[in-house]
Amino acid sequence: MAAEALVLLGFFRVCLAVVPVHRIVGSVTRGSVGEATAGELAVAMRVRWAVEAVVRRSPVRFVCFPQTLAGYAMLRRRGVASTMVYGVKRSPESELIAHTWLMLGERAVVGSECAGEFAEMERWG
């Protein structure tokens, strides 16, 4: 699962540099996801572990958006419905800061460490 996370993180990092966000999100969220199983939280925690393990050990910096996209794609591949959330906040210097995170129901799965600080602007998935 960590290898899958590494490939997806790299892929989405490159995509975000050259493809408009709305096209990436539209492509990733297209179609339907099958019924989630009772073990969806366990699957989500394994996906979270894989994404975080790669991010911690990689010499390449992966910000929140590729992490969220990779986690979403991994969960979707396993038939688990999740939601990507885009939020913003102001820094002490009044600069706008954006953050994305991944939700499974009402539980933050990826990018949850500071999600509560951001005002939600949009949801995908």
Secondary structure, DSSP 8 states (H G I E B T S, - for coil): -HHHHHHHHHHHHHHHHHS-HHHHHHHHT-S------TTHHHHHHHHHHHHHHHHHH-SS---HHHHHHHHHHHHHHTT---EEEEEEEE-TTS-EEEEEEEEETTEEEESTTSGGGSEEEEEE-
